[in-house]
């Protein structure tokens, strides 16, 4: 083929452009650490990276929700534990008060203590985390247990407010949900039930104050039944916490996997990118040299 | 013409011929870098000999013709691939620009906004009573709407730019065609003018790139231009046809016509720009996909939000969708999501969360107009409904009470944009309902319990349902991330295919360009060598003149 001056020049320039393009590409990868600058660099990987990114976001969100659920249920568990201790003391007092050896003065003192215990229990039932009622179920903003007090400020009656029901489920995995709600009636009994925990304490206090040993004795089975229900609720919350614990470990593992999968799709191999940069730089220099060499040759120079 | 004077004349003619030869080589060297220049050669020929009796004596040399070195076949081959090259290059450039709008695969603003929005709902599902979490969701919703609007606006801007480029290309083609017709007229008069021929070939090259052509050379020196793939003539002899763009406002697309006749699939830059702007894999298809995403997202989110309850019940809600004629049945009102036959439950709730009044309206879109629907809702206890400016307005009847929406099997709430989170119907119009922005407590997180007659503030069923949207096939039959993945993938494939085709055709075109250049291009060394040759010959001819002069001198002095 006949070679012309322009041909040599454009060919050299095209080679230079191609070398520069490779150089710029390698440099961008090394500088940004991103393997893909646009979907067209690898459409299939771009599509998979989109799914991987969304998957990772979902996993992270579930992790956060599981952590929040754990915080809330841990506090519920602690509070149930505290009520359990109160109930143990109330049981002790009831056993003492039921004994015929006790006189009215001792029973009055016991009644006063039970009254304090009752206040503690009501405060625990209406406990909050941030703005959220622990035992409110779907009634999470206002105290679930409504109490009536007499002129001396003693609690004379208690009833559940509206909407104190569950469940309040939150998704923590593809197909797993966890119930955040421990509605008051589940842990402390329905307000109409004979073993309604605050109700039993009110009756115990009143029986002790009235120095009625037989009535105190009669309350013992209800007291035990209320404690049993409390224990069952604690076991239930403990089981939920156990499941959450396992789930959070699995979520952490899967998040790590998803992160590394996304990284293989999107992140540049930096060692490789560094090698590419120096290689393409060499190629660029060679192209520059070739262009100078061809453009420097001319018959004009020889003929001088 | 023999004799010494004849020899002197011979020398003089040779001097002239070599001068012209040197001038041609010089002109070639001077135009070595001129685009479209074809090198020329002075073709030297012996002049007719003088006959002296029985012998014929040569009378020297002259320039027979100036030959323009050009390979017509190589030209035709080169032009044949230019149409395809222009097509893929224009398409590839436009799609690459569209890719930058969507962002790099690791940095996709839309995907980011969607996942943040869903995460916000997940957070709210855990803390339905938390006002800060509500604010977060509303902010994320606004970000998502903003990203969709911005992406759609950027793609629309790119389409507008492509329309401008189309108009420019059409104007350039028409200009080129007119100049070609003029050149044809001039070439009819002087067919061997190499400068005119060069100009013609340059214009033909330009047309080939702009829209893909075939050429027909006629006997009279003119060249006609046909559009590739059609029998339509753009230039025939001294007459040029006019290319025009026809805009169809209904589909927002352009078509190309030649003197009023539609050109089905133009090639070249023009075809590439058209395909990139209006094609299914081009920006129009991408915008349509984005609109599908926005529409289905609005519908899915609003369908869940509309039947939800918040910490506070709204006293009045106004539909965001306007119906042109409130007296026309809903099925024929041109709604963006036509409702189906079904039932809508709604009522009024007091500040304590007790539903004080409720009722159910049977919705029959085939018979019921917006005004009928408003009248039917108005007939329910505790609520008032009117039509204002083509929008449905529902209010609680009694002061201190709010509205509560129950199950809606007809989809009429979504269709009319009542009690939704988003307003708008596509990617250009999506926005967060300003009423919710002003009252975050009204953001729906729960579901009203009409059986128990209660609305509970800690109910998270609506929030949980919205957080789970990421795993549901709600966008064009796909999950949101699958839809975005396929959108990204499809754009990437189209862009890559165009770039790959352009690269392949470029390689071919470069080969053909070299073949063309091998004949028509100037090699400076060659021209310099030729100049030296002409110089030598000129020196010889000058010597001849001197010798002849000396001889004549000798003769004159000797006499």
Interface residues (C-beta under 8 A of the other chain):
Chain A: X1 X2 X3 X4 X5 X6 X7 X14 X34 X36 X37 X38 X39 X40 X41 X42 X43 X44 X45 X46 X47 X48 X49 X50 X51 X53 X54 X55 X57 X58 X60 X61 X62 X64 X65 X68 X69 X72 X130 X131 X132 X133 X136 X137 X138 X139 X140 X141 X162 X163 X165 X168 X169 X170 X171 X174 X177 X180 X181 X265 X266 X267 X298 X299 X300 X303
Chain B: X32 X33 X95 X96 X99 X100 X102 X104 X105 X106 X107 X108 X111 X112 X114 X115 X116 X118 X119 X122 X123 X125 X126 X127 X128 X129 X130 X311 X352 X353 X354 X446 X454 X456 X457 X458 X459 X460 X464 X467 X468 X470 X471 X480 X481 X482 X484 X485 X486 X488 X489 X490 X491 X492 X493 X495 X496 X499 X510 X514 X515 X517 X518 X519 X521 X522 X523 X524 X525 X528 X529 X532
